[in-house]
Amino acid sequence: MSNRVFWGTLLAVEIGIVVVGGMVVGAGGHAAWYASRAAGFAAYFSLWIALAGGLLMSSAWFDGIVARARLLAIHQTAGLVGLGFAAGHALVLLLDSYIGYSVVDLLVPFAASHERTLTGLGVVTLYLTALVTLSFWVRTAIGMRVWRMVHYLSVVAFLGAAWHGMQMGTSADFGWGRAVYLITTLSLVTATVVRAVYVRPTRRTAKAAGGVSAG
């Protein structure tokens, strides 16, 4: 991990701790629920940034505009931050007495009695996010072909997070929340299409260029 990724991740997590911690202190009896809501939304937004950065980097669409090294740093940092917030989003609910989630409910897919399907989807999404994010640092051991196949699961993780958030998260009850989910989803669909169809212009060799000029 580069120093840029490490310090960027550390800074983002520290900011998240301050923000979520402030909500816990000030929210009263529903502190854990509000903290989980904030962490979940932060995790979703981070996952969107990570996926968008990865698509733009691999498509070469931004070559000459944004350095690939910078897009890679954004991709990695956002992925790690999103994973941290996603874990916090789940585990902080252990402090919530209203629903009464247990460790098994939050770590075993579809074990929770409350909103079994949506909660289970959230757990599966968390594991997929962890698998995709951490696979970068073991890609040499597992091989590039397997790593690429694992990386495709990031799309599944994002769609799972979006559906989980829209159906279970309270942010989707507000106009701004629905707008965020719509904009982020459409932007990733656009980036995916660009990644699939964009062909990087080939550079003519000096010899070919000279021949054209001579003609």
PyRosetta script that sets phi, psi and omega in degrees:
from pyrosetta import init, pose_from_sequence

init()
pose = pose_from_sequence("MSNRVFWGTLLAVEIGIVVVGGMVVGAGGHAAWYASRAAGFAAYFSLWIALAGGLLMSSAWFDGIVARARLLAIHQTAGLVGLGFAAGHALVLLLDSYIGYSVVDLLVPFAASHERTLTGLGVVTLYLTALVTLSFWVRTAIGMRVWRMVHYLSVVAFLGAAWHGMQMGTSADFGWGRAVYLITTLSLVTATVVRAVYVRPTRRTAKAAGGVSAG")
pose.set_psi(1, 130.7)
pose.set_omega(1, 180.0)
pose.set_phi(2, -73.0)
pose.set_psi(2, 159.8)
pose.set_omega(2, 178.2)
pose.set_phi(3, -60.4)
pose.set_psi(3, -35.4)
pose.set_omega(3, -179.1)
pose.set_phi(4, -63.3)
pose.set_psi(4, -44.5)
pose.set_omega(4, 179.1)
pose.set_phi(5, -65.7)
pose.set_psi(5, -43.5)
pose.set_omega(5, -177.5)
pose.set_phi(6, -61.4)
pose.set_psi(6, -51.3)
pose.set_omega(6, -177.1)
pose.set_phi(7, -70.4)
pose.set_psi(7, -33.6)
pose.set_omega(7, 175.8)
pose.set_phi(8, -64.6)
pose.set_psi(8, -41.9)
pose.set_omega(8, 177.8)
pose.set_phi(9, -64.6)
pose.set_psi(9, -45.2)
pose.set_omega(9, -179.3)
pose.set_phi(10, -60.6)
pose.set_psi(10, -43.7)
pose.set_omega(10, -179.7)
pose.set_phi(11, -63.4)
pose.set_psi(11, -44.6)
pose.set_omega(11, -178.7)
pose.set_phi(12, -64.2)
pose.set_psi(12, -41.4)
pose.set_omega(12, 179.2)
pose.set_phi(13, -65.9)
pose.set_psi(13, -39.8)
pose.set_omega(13, 178.4)
pose.set_phi(14, -62.3)
pose.set_psi(14, -43.1)
pose.set_omega(14, 177.4)
pose.set_phi(15, -62.5)
pose.set_psi(15, -41.9)
pose.set_omega(15, 179.0)
pose.set_phi(16, -62.6)
pose.set_psi(16, -40.6)
pose.set_omega(16, 178.7)
pose.set_phi(17, -62.5)
pose.set_psi(17, -42.3)
pose.set_omega(17, 179.8)
pose.set_phi(18, -63.6)
pose.set_psi(18, -46.5)
pose.set_omega(18, -177.3)
pose.set_phi(19, -65.7)
pose.set_psi(19, -51.2)
pose.set_omega(19, -178.7)
pose.set_phi(20, -66.3)
pose.set_psi(20, -39.5)
pose.set_omega(20, 177.9)
pose.set_phi(21, -61.1)
pose.set_psi(21, -39.5)
pose.set_omega(21, 177.8)
pose.set_phi(22, -64.7)
pose.set_psi(22, -36.9)
pose.set_omega(22, 178.5)
pose.set_phi(23, -68.0)
pose.set_psi(23, -37.8)
pose.set_omega(23, 179.4)
pose.set_phi(24, -64.0)
pose.set_psi(24, -42.1)
pose.set_omega(24, -178.9)
pose.set_phi(25, -66.9)
pose.set_psi(25, -38.2)
pose.set_omega(25, -172.4)
pose.set_phi(26, -96.6)
pose.set_psi(26, -1.7)
pose.set_omega(26, -172.5)
pose.set_phi(27, -94.2)
pose.set_psi(27, -6.4)
pose.set_omega(27, 177.5)
pose.set_phi(28, 72.8)
pose.set_psi(28, -138.8)
pose.set_omega(28, -173.8)
pose.set_phi(29, -66.0)
pose.set_psi(29, -21.9)
pose.set_omega(29, 179.8)
pose.set_phi(30, -103.0)
pose.set_psi(30, 26.8)
pose.set_omega(30, -175.1)
pose.set_phi(31, -58.1)
pose.set_psi(31, -47.8)
pose.set_omega(31, -177.2)
pose.set_phi(32, -63.1)
pose.set_psi(32, -38.5)
pose.set_omega(32, 179.9)
pose.set_phi(33, -64.7)
pose.set_psi(33, -44.5)
pose.set_omega(33, 178.8)
pose.set_phi(34, -67.3)
pose.set_psi(34, -38.1)
pose.set_omega(34, 178.3)
pose.set_phi(35, -64.6)
pose.set_psi(35, -41.2)
pose.set_omega(35, 178.2)
pose.set_phi(36, -64.4)
pose.set_psi(36, -40.7)
pose.set_omega(36, 178.6)
pose.set_phi(37, -61.3)
pose.set_psi(37, -45.3)
pose.set_omega(37, 179.6)
pose.set_phi(38, -65.0)
pose.set_psi(38, -44.0)
pose.set_omega(38, 179.9)
pose.set_phi(39, -65.6)
pose.set_psi(39, -37.3)
pose.set_omega(39, 178.8)
pose.set_phi(40, -64.5)
pose.set_psi(40, -42.7)
pose.set_omega(40, 179.4)
pose.set_phi(41, -67.1)
pose.set_psi(41, -39.6)
pose.set_omega(41, 177.4)
pose.set_phi(42, -64.1)
pose.set_psi(42, -38.4)
pose.set_omega(42, 178.5)
pose.set_phi(43, -64.3)
pose.set_psi(43, -43.8)
pose.set_omega(43, -180.0)
pose.set_phi(44, -62.7)
pose.set_psi(44, -45.2)
pose.set_omega(44, -178.6)
pose.set_phi(45, -65.1)
pose.set_psi(45, -39.2)
pose.set_omega(45, 178.1)
pose.set_phi(46, -64.9)
pose.set_psi(46, -40.4)
pose.set_omega(46, 178.3)
pose.set_phi(47, -63.3)
pose.set_psi(47, -38.3)
pose.set_omega(47, 177.1)
pose.set_phi(48, -63.2)
pose.set_psi(48, -45.4)
pose.set_omega(48, 179.1)
pose.set_phi(49, -61.4)
pose.set_psi(49, -43.4)
pose.set_omega(49, -179.3)
pose.set_phi(50, -62.3)
pose.set_psi(50, -45.3)
pose.set_omega(50, -177.8)
pose.set_phi(51, -69.3)
pose.set_psi(51, -41.4)
pose.set_omega(51, 178.6)
pose.set_phi(52, -63.8)
pose.set_psi(52, -43.7)
pose.set_omega(52, 178.7)
pose.set_phi(53, -61.7)
pose.set_psi(53, -41.3)
pose.set_omega(53, 178.9)
pose.set_phi(54, -65.8)
pose.set_psi(54, -40.6)
pose.set_omega(54, 179.3)
pose.set_phi(55, -66.2)
pose.set_psi(55, -42.4)
pose.set_omega(55, 179.6)
pose.set_phi(56, -66.8)
pose.set_psi(56, -36.5)
pose.set_omega(56, 179.8)
pose.set_phi(57, -67.8)
pose.set_psi(57, -45.8)
pose.set_omega(57, -175.9)
pose.set_phi(58, -75.5)
pose.set_psi(58, -21.2)
pose.set_omega(58, -178.9)
pose.set_phi(59, -82.2)
pose.set_psi(59, -16.4)
pose.set_omega(59, -177.4)
pose.set_phi(60, 64.4)
pose.set_psi(60, 14.9)
pose.set_omega(60, -178.4)
pose.set_phi(61, -67.5)
pose.set_psi(61, -31.8)
pose.set_omega(61, -176.5)
pose.set_phi(62, -98.5)
pose.set_psi(62, 10.7)
pose.set_omega(62, 178.5)
pose.set_phi(63, -57.3)
pose.set_psi(63, 131.8)
pose.set_omega(63, -177.5)
pose.set_phi(64, 88.5)
pose.set_psi(64, -11.3)
pose.set_omega(64, 178.5)
pose.set_phi(65, -109.0)
pose.set_psi(65, -52.7)
pose.set_omega(65, 175.8)
pose.set_phi(66, -126.6)
pose.set_psi(66, 128.9)
pose.set_omega(66, -178.5)
pose.set_phi(67, -62.5)
pose.set_psi(67, 142.1)
pose.set_omega(67, 179.9)
pose.set_phi(68, -62.4)
pose.set_psi(68, -33.5)
pose.set_omega(68, 178.6)
pose.set_phi(69, -62.2)
pose.set_psi(69, -36.9)
pose.set_omega(69, 178.7)
pose.set_phi(70, -70.9)
pose.set_psi(70, -41.4)
pose.set_omega(70, 176.9)
pose.set_phi(71, -63.6)
pose.set_psi(71, -37.2)
pose.set_omega(71, 177.4)
pose.set_phi(72, -64.6)
pose.set_psi(72, -41.8)
pose.set_omega(72, 178.6)
pose.set_phi(73, -62.9)
pose.set_psi(73, -41.6)
pose.set_omega(73, 177.6)
pose.set_phi(74, -63.8)
pose.set_psi(74, -44.3)
pose.set_omega(74, -179.1)
pose.set_phi(75, -59.2)
pose.set_psi(75, -48.7)
pose.set_omega(75, -177.4)
pose.set_phi(76, -70.1)
pose.set_psi(76, -44.7)
pose.set_omega(76, -178.0)
pose.set_phi(77, -63.3)
pose.set_psi(77, -47.6)
pose.set_omega(77, -179.6)
pose.set_phi(78, -62.5)
pose.set_psi(78, -36.4)
pose.set_omega(78, 178.4)
pose.set_phi(79, -64.5)
pose.set_psi(79, -44.3)
pose.set_omega(79, 179.4)
pose.set_phi(80, -67.1)
pose.set_psi(80, -42.6)
pose.set_omega(80, 178.5)
pose.set_phi(81, -63.2)
pose.set_psi(81, -43.9)
pose.set_omega(81, 179.0)
pose.set_phi(82, -61.4)
pose.set_psi(82, -40.0)
pose.set_omega(82, 178.3)
pose.set_phi(83, -63.8)
pose.set_psi(83, -42.1)
pose.set_omega(83, 178.5)
pose.set_phi(84, -63.3)
pose.set_psi(84, -43.9)
pose.set_omega(84, 178.4)
pose.set_phi(85, -66.9)
pose.set_psi(85, -36.8)
pose.set_omega(85, 179.4)
pose.set_phi(86, -64.4)
pose.set_psi(86, -41.8)
pose.set_omega(86, 176.8)
pose.set_phi(87, -64.2)
pose.set_psi(87, -42.0)
pose.set_omega(87, 177.8)
pose.set_phi(88, -65.2)
pose.set_psi(88, -37.6)
pose.set_omega(88, 178.2)
pose.set_phi(89, -56.4)
pose.set_psi(89, -39.4)
pose.set_omega(89, -179.4)
pose.set_phi(90, -81.0)
pose.set_psi(90, -50.9)
pose.set_omega(90, -170.0)
pose.set_phi(91, -70.0)
pose.set_psi(91, -28.2)
pose.set_omega(91, -179.7)
pose.set_phi(92, -66.9)
pose.set_psi(92, -19.3)
pose.set_omega(92, 178.6)
pose.set_phi(93, -70.0)
pose.set_psi(93, -12.8)
pose.set_omega(93, 173.9)
pose.set_phi(94, -64.2)
pose.set_psi(94, -21.7)
pose.set_omega(94, 179.9)
pose.set_phi(95, -89.1)
pose.set_psi(95, -5.2)
pose.set_omega(95, -178.0)
pose.set_phi(96, -88.2)
pose.set_psi(96, 121.5)
pose.set_omega(96, -177.7)
pose.set_phi(97, -90.3)
pose.set_psi(97, -10.7)
pose.set_omega(97, -176.5)
pose.set_phi(98, -70.2)
pose.set_psi(98, -51.1)
pose.set_omega(98, 178.2)
pose.set_phi(99, -85.7)
pose.set_psi(99, -41.6)
pose.set_omega(99, 179.8)
pose.set_phi(100, 78.6)
pose.set_psi(100, 45.1)
pose.set_omega(100, 177.0)
pose.set_phi(101, -64.7)
pose.set_psi(101, 144.8)
pose.set_omega(101, 173.8)
pose.set_phi(102, -105.3)
pose.set_psi(102, 171.7)
pose.set_omega(102, 177.6)
pose.set_phi(103, -60.1)
pose.set_psi(103, -40.6)
pose.set_omega(103, 178.9)
pose.set_phi(104, -63.1)
pose.set_psi(104, -42.7)
pose.set_omega(104, 179.1)
pose.set_phi(105, -57.0)
pose.set_psi(105, -37.9)
pose.set_omega(105, -172.5)
pose.set_phi(106, -91.8)
pose.set_psi(106, -15.0)
pose.set_omega(106, -177.3)
pose.set_phi(107, -114.2)
pose.set_psi(107, -19.0)
pose.set_omega(107, 179.3)
pose.set_phi(108, -106.6)
pose.set_psi(108, 119.7)
pose.set_omega(108, -177.9)
pose.set_phi(109, -56.8)
pose.set_psi(109, 132.8)
pose.set_omega(109, 173.9)
pose.set_phi(110, 63.9)
pose.set_psi(110, 25.0)
pose.set_omega(110, 177.1)
pose.set_phi(111, -93.8)
pose.set_psi(111, -18.9)
pose.set_omega(111, -176.7)
pose.set_phi(112, -74.0)
pose.set_psi(112, 143.6)
pose.set_omega(112, 177.4)
pose.set_phi(113, -82.8)
pose.set_psi(113, -26.9)
pose.set_omega(113, 179.2)
pose.set_phi(114, -86.3)
pose.set_psi(114, 120.6)
pose.set_omega(114, -179.7)
pose.set_phi(115, 47.4)
pose.set_psi(115, 58.8)
pose.set_omega(115, -172.6)
pose.set_phi(116, -52.7)
pose.set_psi(116, -48.7)
pose.set_omega(116, -175.3)
pose.set_phi(117, -67.3)
pose.set_psi(117, -48.0)
pose.set_omega(117, -177.6)
pose.set_phi(118, -69.8)
pose.set_psi(118, -38.7)
pose.set_omega(118, 176.5)
pose.set_phi(119, -65.4)
pose.set_psi(119, -42.0)
pose.set_omega(119, 177.6)
pose.set_phi(120, -62.3)
pose.set_psi(120, -39.1)
pose.set_omega(120, 176.8)
pose.set_phi(121, -61.3)
pose.set_psi(121, -39.8)
pose.set_omega(121, 178.2)
pose.set_phi(122, -63.4)
pose.set_psi(122, -40.6)
pose.set_omega(122, 179.0)
pose.set_phi(123, -65.4)
pose.set_psi(123, -45.1)
pose.set_omega(123, 178.5)
pose.set_phi(124, -61.2)
pose.set_psi(124, -41.7)
pose.set_omega(124, 178.7)
pose.set_phi(125, -62.3)
pose.set_psi(125, -39.5)
pose.set_omega(125, 177.3)
pose.set_phi(126, -59.9)
pose.set_psi(126, -45.5)
pose.set_omega(126, -179.1)
pose.set_phi(127, -67.8)
pose.set_psi(127, -38.5)
pose.set_omega(127, 177.1)
pose.set_phi(128, -64.3)
pose.set_psi(128, -40.8)
pose.set_omega(128, 177.9)
pose.set_phi(129, -62.0)
pose.set_psi(129, -43.3)
pose.set_omega(129, 178.4)
pose.set_phi(130, -63.2)
pose.set_psi(130, -43.7)
pose.set_omega(130, -179.4)
pose.set_phi(131, -61.1)
pose.set_psi(131, -48.2)
pose.set_omega(131, -178.0)
pose.set_phi(132, -67.3)
pose.set_psi(132, -45.4)
pose.set_omega(132, -175.7)
pose.set_phi(133, -64.5)
pose.set_psi(133, -45.9)
pose.set_omega(133, -174.8)
pose.set_phi(134, -81.8)
pose.set_psi(134, -14.9)
pose.set_omega(134, -178.1)
pose.set_phi(135, -65.7)
pose.set_psi(135, -22.8)
pose.set_omega(135, -178.8)
pose.set_phi(136, -57.8)
pose.set_psi(136, -37.9)
pose.set_omega(136, -173.9)
pose.set_phi(137, -85.6)
pose.set_psi(137, 0.4)
pose.set_omega(137, 175.4)
pose.set_phi(138, -125.7)
pose.set_psi(138, 16.7)
pose.set_omega(138, -174.8)
pose.set_phi(139, -64.1)
pose.set_psi(139, -30.5)
pose.set_omega(139, 177.7)
pose.set_phi(140, -66.7)
pose.set_psi(140, -38.6)
pose.set_omega(140, -178.3)
pose.set_phi(141, -71.8)
pose.set_psi(141, -37.9)
pose.set_omega(141, -175.9)
pose.set_phi(142, -91.9)
pose.set_psi(142, -13.2)
pose.set_omega(142, -179.7)
pose.set_phi(143, 92.9)
pose.set_psi(143, 145.6)
pose.set_omega(143, -175.1)
pose.set_phi(144, -66.0)
pose.set_psi(144, -33.5)
pose.set_omega(144, -179.0)
pose.set_phi(145, -65.3)
pose.set_psi(145, -46.7)
pose.set_omega(145, 178.9)
pose.set_phi(146, -65.3)
pose.set_psi(146, -40.4)
pose.set_omega(146, -179.4)
pose.set_phi(147, -60.8)
pose.set_psi(147, -42.4)
pose.set_omega(147, 178.8)
pose.set_phi(148, -63.9)
pose.set_psi(148, -40.2)
pose.set_omega(148, 178.9)
pose.set_phi(149, -64.0)
pose.set_psi(149, -41.0)
pose.set_omega(149, 176.8)
pose.set_phi(150, -63.6)
pose.set_psi(150, -38.7)
pose.set_omega(150, -177.0)
pose.set_phi(151, -64.9)
pose.set_psi(151, -28.7)
pose.set_omega(151, 178.1)
pose.set_phi(152, -63.7)
pose.set_psi(152, -21.0)
pose.set_omega(152, 179.7)
pose.set_phi(153, -68.8)
pose.set_psi(153, -12.2)
pose.set_omega(153, 178.4)
pose.set_phi(154, -62.8)
pose.set_psi(154, -32.7)
pose.set_omega(154, 177.3)
pose.set_phi(155, -66.3)
pose.set_psi(155, -43.0)
pose.set_omega(155, 178.2)
pose.set_phi(156, -62.5)
pose.set_psi(156, -42.4)
pose.set_omega(156, 179.8)
pose.set_phi(157, -62.4)
pose.set_psi(157, -41.7)
pose.set_omega(157, -179.8)
pose.set_phi(158, -65.5)
pose.set_psi(158, -45.9)
pose.set_omega(158, 179.5)
pose.set_phi(159, -62.8)
pose.set_psi(159, -38.0)
pose.set_omega(159, 176.6)
pose.set_phi(160, -64.1)
pose.set_psi(160, -41.9)
pose.set_omega(160, 178.6)
pose.set_phi(161, -65.5)
pose.set_psi(161, -39.7)
pose.set_omega(161, -179.9)
pose.set_phi(162, -64.7)
pose.set_psi(162, -45.4)
pose.set_omega(162, -179.4)
pose.set_phi(163, -67.4)
pose.set_psi(163, -41.9)
pose.set_omega(163, 177.2)
pose.set_phi(164, -58.5)
pose.set_psi(164, -45.0)
pose.set_omega(164, -178.5)
pose.set_phi(165, -69.2)
pose.set_psi(165, -42.1)
pose.set_omega(165, -177.8)
pose.set_phi(166, -68.9)
pose.set_psi(166, -34.8)
pose.set_omega(166, -175.7)
pose.set_phi(167, -90.2)
pose.set_psi(167, -28.1)
pose.set_omega(167, -174.9)
pose.set_phi(168, -115.5)
pose.set_psi(168, -26.8)
pose.set_omega(168, -178.3)
pose.set_phi(169, -77.8)
pose.set_psi(169, 143.6)
pose.set_omega(169, -179.4)
pose.set_phi(170, -77.8)
pose.set_psi(170, -15.8)
pose.set_omega(170, 179.8)
pose.set_phi(171, -63.0)
pose.set_psi(171, -31.8)
pose.set_omega(171, -179.1)
pose.set_phi(172, -70.4)
pose.set_psi(172, -9.2)
pose.set_omega(172, 177.4)
pose.set_phi(173, -76.4)
pose.set_psi(173, -13.2)
pose.set_omega(173, -178.2)
pose.set_phi(174, -107.4)
pose.set_psi(174, 154.1)
pose.set_omega(174, -179.4)
pose.set_phi(175, -58.5)
pose.set_psi(175, -42.8)
pose.set_omega(175, -179.2)
pose.set_phi(176, -65.5)
pose.set_psi(176, -34.5)
pose.set_omega(176, 178.9)
pose.set_phi(177, -66.9)
pose.set_psi(177, -45.2)
pose.set_omega(177, 178.0)
pose.set_phi(178, -63.1)
pose.set_psi(178, -37.5)
pose.set_omega(178, 179.0)
pose.set_phi(179, -63.9)
pose.set_psi(179, -41.2)
pose.set_omega(179, 179.3)
pose.set_phi(180, -62.6)
pose.set_psi(180, -46.9)
pose.set_omega(180, 179.5)
pose.set_phi(181, -62.5)
pose.set_psi(181, -40.6)
pose.set_omega(181, -179.4)
pose.set_phi(182, -66.5)
pose.set_psi(182, -47.5)
pose.set_omega(182, -176.9)
pose.set_phi(183, -64.8)
pose.set_psi(183, -45.5)
pose.set_omega(183, -178.5)
pose.set_phi(184, -64.9)
pose.set_psi(184, -40.3)
pose.set_omega(184, 179.9)
pose.set_phi(185, -66.5)
pose.set_psi(185, -46.8)
pose.set_omega(185, -179.7)
pose.set_phi(186, -64.5)
pose.set_psi(186, -36.9)
pose.set_omega(186, 180.0)
pose.set_phi(187, -65.9)
pose.set_psi(187, -36.5)
pose.set_omega(187, 178.7)
pose.set_phi(188, -73.5)
pose.set_psi(188, -33.7)
pose.set_omega(188, 174.6)
pose.set_phi(189, -61.9)
pose.set_psi(189, -43.0)
pose.set_omega(189, 178.4)
pose.set_phi(190, -62.4)
pose.set_psi(190, -46.7)
pose.set_omega(190, 179.9)
pose.set_phi(191, -63.0)
pose.set_psi(191, -35.9)
pose.set_omega(191, 178.8)
pose.set_phi(192, -67.4)
pose.set_psi(192, -41.5)
pose.set_omega(192, 177.2)
pose.set_phi(193, -63.1)
pose.set_psi(193, -43.4)
pose.set_omega(193, 178.0)
pose.set_phi(194, -60.8)
pose.set_psi(194, -43.6)
pose.set_omega(194, 179.4)
pose.set_phi(195, -60.4)
pose.set_psi(195, -34.8)
pose.set_omega(195, -176.0)
pose.set_phi(196, -79.7)
pose.set_psi(196, -34.4)
pose.set_omega(196, -170.8)
pose.set_phi(197, -109.6)
pose.set_psi(197, -17.5)
pose.set_omega(197, -175.8)
pose.set_phi(198, -71.2)
pose.set_psi(198, 130.2)
pose.set_omega(198, 177.7)
pose.set_phi(199, -112.8)
pose.set_psi(199, 121.0)
pose.set_omega(199, -179.0)
pose.set_phi(200, -66.7)
pose.set_psi(200, 128.4)
pose.set_omega(200, -179.8)
pose.set_phi(201, -59.6)
pose.set_psi(201, 135.7)
pose.set_omega(201, 178.5)
pose.set_phi(202, -84.5)
pose.set_psi(202, 142.1)
pose.set_omega(202, 179.3)
pose.set_phi(203, -90.4)
pose.set_psi(203, 130.8)
pose.set_omega(203, 177.6)
pose.set_phi(204, -73.0)
pose.set_psi(204, 144.2)
pose.set_omega(204, 178.2)
pose.set_phi(205, -70.8)
pose.set_psi(205, 161.6)
pose.set_omega(205, -180.0)
pose.set_phi(206, -61.4)
pose.set_psi(206, -35.2)
pose.set_omega(206, -179.6)
pose.set_phi(207, -66.7)
pose.set_psi(207, -42.4)
pose.set_omega(207, 179.5)
pose.set_phi(208, -66.2)
pose.set_psi(208, -40.1)
pose.set_omega(208, 179.4)
pose.set_phi(209, -64.1)
pose.set_psi(209, -38.2)
pose.set_omega(209, 179.0)
pose.set_phi(210, -66.7)
pose.set_psi(210, -37.6)
pose.set_omega(210, 178.1)
pose.set_phi(211, -63.5)
pose.set_psi(211, -39.7)
pose.set_omega(211, 178.3)
pose.set_phi(212, -64.3)
pose.set_psi(212, -41.9)
pose.set_omega(212, -178.7)
pose.set_phi(213, -66.4)
pose.set_psi(213, -38.3)
pose.set_omega(213, -178.4)
pose.set_phi(214, -68.0)
pose.set_psi(214, -33.6)
pose.set_omega(214, -178.9)
pose.set_phi(215, -71.1)
pose.dump_pdb("model.pdb")
